Amino acid sequence: MAAKGVVSYQRVSTRGQEFPRQKQARDQWLAKHPEYELLATKRDLMSGRKENRFDWLIDDPAQFPVGTVLLVEDIDRFSRMEVEQGIRQLFAMFDRGLGIAVCPYFDDDNFWDRVGVITDFNGEGGEQIHRELKRARRESERKRERRVEARDRKYAAIREGRLNDAFKPRGKSKTGKTFPFWVELDPKGNDGLGKFEPNEHWPLIQRIWQLARTMGGARIAEVLMEEGFTSPYPQKGKPKLLSDEVVRNILRRRSAMGEFQPTMKGNKPNGDPIPGVFPPVVTPAEFNEIRGIIEERDTGLGHTKTKKQSNLFANRSFCAICGGLQGVAPTTAKRLADGSIKEQPGKFRCRVGHRTKGRDCNVNGQQIGVIYEEVPLLQRLSEYRWEERYSSTAHDEEINQQRQHVLALDSTRAQKQRELENVEQSIEKTALEGGVVSPTQMNLEEKLRAALIDAENAVAIAQNRLNALQSKTVGKAAAREARARVKAFMESGRDDLAEREKFNAWFHTTGLVVLVDPRTKRIEIGPGKIEENRLVEFWDSEWILEHLTGEDRERYLADAEKLKNTGERMS
């Protein structure tokens, strides 16, 4: 005689719960009922209030034939729905010829074992299920009410500045996940009410917001890795690499302004943000300004929201007329009157002229695009004078300058440290002598402490940059690496979005720019100086001389000679 089938259903509503007890209860039941064979074990991570959770069982007679038994540790594992909904779900199972059995881990009176498999609502077992469904529903409602009350108490505590009543220090505590990774809770701060202070990730978050004014997520991640920063979310056994996704996510978080956003189920906002909870990385004005720059960057010509990067040199291609960024209007196709298709090639177009409809940048009153030909540009990049670009002379000078910069910042840090120590000693002396510490002294201490933190972060950022420079490959080896990078991309990477984004990020690291002149239709690659997303100087081509006169021409020639003789890298 063939064994009867059993499906073990195990459910938890949150990731913090576990399945082992339900598994043990299942194994105990199967040991007592050898006539049953385990067909499957179904594990769910979802609320017991969700409807239609057993359609997979009811709608699959091939895998779960008539006579199959659903095995649950408790009725509340089966349902916390409205009682009528739970009964309807059971009726659907019973009508299909399926049964249900309860196998509690502890069953002191052996009630469920005595009842056995239940296939209808008649008898003692059906009546008990009805009672249990009511109990499970009441318990679910009570738990929900307690959660809402606890949540409301937490948010009230945050609004009142009682942070210790709302959060716990980071560690195994779940509340540690509800505040940003760049701060830690100091339970003794704010007169014992709790206060958030910057932690070791503070320089990272500061640097991200600094770079966001002029760089996209991929480029920021590349620069940060060069400077020695690693991911704040390292995965066990994997390199601590920063990704552009992490950077972009950070740049969307309003907690950078110090705000805490109360939420409800589904992480949906629950009321207005609470300001002043965390130490601000940026002011609200800076946040809005930088977010505006990001959105403008992402919605102009050559934007990335379409999941294709039309301009391989995005944010590194500039207009020779105004110095503004050049986007790429992608290739389009137009159907002519005779039915034929005319393809319009992609073109570089000045974003300044595009945004102002030609008012701020034009050629004879018109916007003029320059055909975007990617392969010739890549070929020219491959043939670039990389040996000059990565000369050891230039590299050594850059290291020396950065080292002096670190020393200067460390001197400032030491001065801030001394000033803070002097004020702290003064406050301590006043207290020991039984005097009253003035608000002015307390405010000064707070300001100096904040200034010291800023100074320490500045040193950390500069030191990371110095470390990155010291480990950087230069000379002929760097030149070979650059050419190999371009060649590999030309051969296999041009049609892959991820590879295009990586190449764009790498191109940023070279310090080179693409200069597009709508007047002459010329395109040139070379080092340039960028300020606030504008190219203000370009040093690498003789053809630009025809557009320069007087002091501008003399300065360009001097810069070009300097570059030729020393290989100095402009940034």
N, C-alpha and C positions, 0 to 999 in steps of 0.2 A: 504494500500500500504506500502510495506516494506521500511524502511529508507535506504538511500544510505550511503555507507561507506566512512569514512575519516581516513587517517593515518597522524598524526601530526609528522613531521620530524623536530627535533631540533638538531643543531650541534654547538659545540664550538671547536676551534682548540687547546686551551690550558686550563689547569686546573684553571688558574686565571680568565677565563671568566665565565659567569653565564647564566643560562637558564630562569630566571623569565620573562624577557621581551618577549621571544618567546612564553612562556606559556600564557601570557596575550593576545598576539596577536591571538593565537589559540582560546582562550575562547571568544574573541570578535567576531571572524568570525563565530564560532558555534552558538553564540547567534543570529546572523543575518540570519543564514541558519538552521532553526530547522528541515528541511527535511533531514539533514545529521546526521549520528550517528558516534561518535568517536569509531573506531575499535581498535586503538592502538596508543601509543606515542612512537616513536623511538628516543632515544637520543644517539648521537655519540660524542666521544671525539677524533677527528681526523682532519687532514687537508682536506680542500675542494678540494685539488688537487688529492686526491686518486681516482683511477678508480674503476669501478664496485662496488660502494658503495650501490647500490640499487638492487643488485641481490636478496636479501632477499625478496623484494617486487615483483619483476618481476617474480621470479621463484616459487612463492607460490600462485597459483590461488585458492586453497582451502580456505585459510585464507583471501586472498585479491582478490575477484572475479572481473569480468569485471564491470566497472563503479566506482571502488574505486578511490578516489581522494587523491593525495599526497599534504599535506598542509604545506607550508614553509613561514617563515616570510619575507624572501627576496630571490632573485635568488642566491645571493652569499652564502646563507645557503645550497642551492642545489648543486652548483658547482663553483669551481675556476679553473677547468681543462682548457686545451686548448679548444677553442670554438668548434672545430669539435668533440672533445670527449664528451663534454656536450650535443651537438645536437644528437650524436649517442645514448647517454643514454636516452634522451627524446624520440627519435624515437622508441627505444625498449619498452618504457612504452606505447606510443601511439598505437603501433602495438598490444600490449596485451590488449587494451581496457581500459587503465588506464588514468587518467587525472591529472593535476596539477593546484593548486590554490595558489595565493600569498596573504598573509594576513598581511601586514605591520602594526606595532603598530601605526604608524602615516601615514595616507594616505589623505593628505589635499585635493587633487583634486578627490578623490574617483575613481582613474583610475582602480586599480586592482579589486575593488568591482564591478565596472561597467562591466569590461571584464568577470568576473566570472571564471568558470572552463574552462581550456584550454585543448583541446584534440587533437590538431594538430597545424601545423605552419602557417596555413592560417589565415588571418584576423589580426586585430590590436594586439591581445594578443600574437600571435606567433611571430610577428615582434618585439614587445617589449622585449620578452624573448631573442630573438637573440641579441638585443642591450645590454640587461643587462648582458648576458653571456660575451660579449666582455668587458664591463665595469668591471665586476668582475675579469676577467682575468688580465686586465691592473692593477687594484688595487692590486691584489695578487702579480704581478711582482714588483710593486713599493714597497710594504711592504717588500718583500724578499730582494730587493736591499738595502732598508734602514737598515734592520737587518744586512746584510753583512757589510755595511759601519760602522754601530755602533759597530759591533763586532771587525772589523779591528781597529777602533779607540781605543777601549778598550785595545786590545792586544798591540798596539803601546804604549799606556800610561803606561802599566805594564812594558814593556821593558825599558822605559825611567825613571822608578821609580816614575811616577806621579800616585800614588795609589788612591788618592782622586778622580781622573778622571775616575777610573775604578771600584771602589768599594764604597759602603756605609756602615756605621756601622751596625752591626747586629741588627735585630729587625724585622720589617715588610718588610724591603727591600728585594727584590728577590736576589740582589747581595750578601747579607749576607750568602746565601747558597752556594756560589761559592768559599768560602775559608774555611779552616779546622775548626772544632769545637773547637780546642784547642788554637786558637788565636782570637784576636779582633783587629779591625782597630782603630788606634789612629790618628784622622784627623790632629792633631797638630804636630805629629811627623815628623822627617826628614825635618825640616824647613817649615812645612805647606804642604808638598807634600803627607803626609800620611805614616804611618808605622804600621806594624803588631807587636803586643806584645802578650806574653803568657797570658792566662786567667786561671780560676780556674781548667780547665781540663788538664793543662800542667803536673802536677804530674802523672796523669793517663797515658798519652801518653808516658811519659818517662819510667814509670814502665813497660808498655807493651813491649817496645823495650828492656829493660833490661832482662826481663824474657824470651823473645823469643830465647835467646841463648841456653837455656836448656829445654824449655817447649813448648808443643804444645798449640793450641788455647783453648781447653777445660780446660787444667790444669791452664793456665794463668788466665782464667775467674774465676776459683775456688779460686786461690790465691788472686786475686784482691778483690773478694767479702769478703774473710777472713780479708783482710786489710782495709776494710771499703769503698772501691770504689763502685760506682754505675754506671749504664749505662749513657752515654752522650746523649742517645736518649730515654728518658723516655716516656712511653705511658700513657695518662691520665687515672687515676683510676687503674693503674697496678703497681706492684712492680718494682722498678728501678733495675732490675736484668741485670747483664752483661752476654752476651751469647758468646759462642765460635765463632759464625758467625761474631759478631761485632768485636771481637779481630782479627780474620783472615782477615777481610776486612781492618782494620786499618793497618795491617802489609803488605798490598799490596800497600798502598798509598805512592807514591813518594813525596808527599807534606811533608812527614816527613824529607826529605832532604832540604826543603825550596823551592822546585820546584813548579811552576804553569804550568799546561799543557793546552795550548789553544785547544779548541775543535770546531768541526763543528756540523751540524745536526746529531742526533743520538749519540751524545757524543763521536764521533770519533776524534782521535788526529788531530790537525790542525797545523802542523809544529812542530818544536823542543820545548821541555820544556824550560821555562824561569827560570833560577836559581836565588837564592837569594831573592825571593819574600817574603817568610815567614821565621821566625826564625827556624833554623834547630834543630830537635830533635836528629838526628844522622848525621854523616858525610856521604858523598857518599861511602867512603871505608867501614864504619860500616854497612850501608844499604846493600851493596853487600855481605858483609861477613855474616850478619844475614840471608839475603834471601837465601844464599847458604846453610846455616845450615838447614833452614826450608825445602828447596827442597830436601836436602839429607835425612832428617828425613821422608819426605813424599814419597820417592821413593825407600826406602830400603825394607828389609824383614819386613813383617807385615804392609805394607803401608796402608794408609786409602783411597787412591783414588778409590779403588774397592768398597767402601761403605760397608765394612764389617770389622771389627776390629778383625783379627785373634788372635792377642795377647792382651788379656784382661789387661795385665800388661805392655803395651807398654811404653817405656821410663823410666820404673822402674825395668826392668829386665836386669841383667848384667852378664858378663862372669867372672868366677872365675880365669881364666888364665891371661887375659889382662885388665880386668875391663871395657871393652867396652860394648856397648849396645847389648842386645840380641833381635833379631827379631824372628818371627815365620814363617817358611815356612808352608803354610796351607796344610791341608789334600788333597791328590790327589788320583786319581784312574787310574790304568793302565790295559789295556786289554792284556791278555797273548795270546800266540799262540793257545792254545786250546779254546779260546773264553771266558774264565772266566775273571772276574774282580778282580784285586788285589789292595786293598786299602793301600796307604802309609800314615801312621799317620802323623799329623803335628809335626814339630820339632822346638825346640829352636835352632837357629844358630847365632853365633857371627857375628855381622855386620862388625867388623874390619877384621876378617878372610874372610868373604864373599866379602868385597870390595877389598881386596888385594890378593884374590885367595889363601889364606893360608900363605902368606909370614910373616905377622905380628902376627898371632895367629893361632896355630895349635897344634894338639896332635900327636906326632910322624910323623910330616910332613903332616898330614891330617886334613881336616875340619871334625869334628865329631859333629853331632847334638844330642840333648837330647829330647826324646819324650815329647811333650806338652800335659799334661793331666790336663785339666782345673778343673774338679770337685774335684779331690784330693787336688789340690792347694787351692781351695776355702774352702774345709773342714779344711785344715790345718790353713788357715787364720782365720776361725771361732773359732778354738781352741787356737789361739794365746794368749799369756800372756798380754792381754789388760790392766789389772789392773796395771801391772808394767809400761807399756807404757804410761799410762795416770795418773801417780802418781801425787798427789798434790805437793810433794816436788820438782819434776822436773818443774812443771808448775810455781810454785812460783819463782824459780830461773830464769826461762826464762823471766818472767815478770820483775823481778828486773834488769836483764841484759838489757832488752829493754828500761826500764825507764832510766837507766844510759846513754844508747845510745841517747835517745831523748834529755837529758840534755846537753850532749856533743855537739850535732848538733845545739841546740839552742844557746849555748855559741858561736859557730862559726858564726851563723847567726847574733848575736848581734855585734860581732866584725866587720863583713862585713858592717853592718848598720852604725856603728860609722865611719869607714873608708870612706864610701860614703858621709856621712853628712859632714865630715871634708873637703873633696874635693869640695863639693857643696858650702860650706861656703866660701872657698877660691876663687872659681870662681865668686860668688856673690860679694865678697869684691872687686875683681879686676874690675868688671864691674861698681860698684858704684863709684869707684875712677877714672873712665874714662880710665882705662887701657885696654889692648887687651888680651883677653883670648887666651892662646897658644894652638896649636893643641895637645901638649902633655897632657895638663890639660883635654881637651875634651876627648881624647882617654882614659885617666885614669878613668874619670867619667863613660864612657861607659863600660869599663871593670869591674869596681866595681859594677855597676848596674846589669850587667849580672851575676857576682859572687853572688850578694845578692839574685837574683832570684833563682839561683841554690841552695843556702843555704836554702832559704825558702821552696823550693820544697822538699829538703831532710828532713827537719823537718816534713813537712806534711806527707810524706810517712812513716816515722818512727812512728809518732803519730798514724796514721791509723793502723799500725801494732800493736802498744801497745793497742789500743782500742779493736782490734780484739782478742788479747790474753786475755785481762781482762774479756771479755764476753764469753770465750770459756768454754765449759763443760769439767770437769776433773773427775778423780777418777772412782768409780764404775759406776756412771751414764754414763760416756763416754764409758766405756767398754761395758755396755749393749747396747748402741747405735751402737757401732761398730759391735757387733755380730748380732744384729737385721738387720743391713744394709746388711751384708753378707748373712744372711739367706733369706731375702726378694729377693735379687738378684738371689740366687740359685733357688728359687721357681718359679720366674716369669719373670726374666729379661734377661736371657742369650741369648735368640734368638732375642732380640730387639736392633738394632744398637744404638739408642739414649740412652737406658739404659746402654749399654756396655760402651759408651763414658762417661756417668755420673759416672759409677762405677770406671772407670779408673781415672777420675779426683779426685774422693774421695780418691782412694788409694794413689795418690800423696800426699794428705794432711796428711796422717798418718806418713810420714817420713820413711816408710818401703820400702824395696827393695826385689826383687827376685834374688837370687844368683844361677847361673847355672854353674856347674862344668862338662865340657865334659870329663874329665879324669875319674871321679868316677860315672858319670851319676846321681849325687846327685843334688837336688834342695832344697834350704833353703830360708826361709822368715825371715827378721830381719832388724834392723836399720842399716843404712850405711851413709857414707859421700861421697857426689858426687861433683866433680869438673870438669867443662867443659865436661859434658856428660860422664864422666868416674867415676866408683866407685873406690875410693882410700882407703876406710876402711870399714870393716864390723865387727860388734861386737857381734853377737848373737848366735853362734853355736860352740859346742865343736868339731865337725867333722873337722872344718877348721884347728885345731891345728896340724893335721898330715902333713899339708903343710907348717907349719911355723917353723923356727929355730932361735936361737940366740936372738938378740934384737927384731926382729919382733914378736917372740913368747912371750917374756916378756911384750912387749907393749900391745899385744892383751889381755893377762891375766889381766894386770892392768886395761885396758879399760873395760873388762868384769866385773871385780870386782866392778868398779865404777858404772857401769850400774845396777848391782845387788843391791848395797847398797843404791843408791840414786834415781834410776829410771831415771837418766839423759837422756834426749832425744837428740839424735844426729841428725844433719840435714846436 
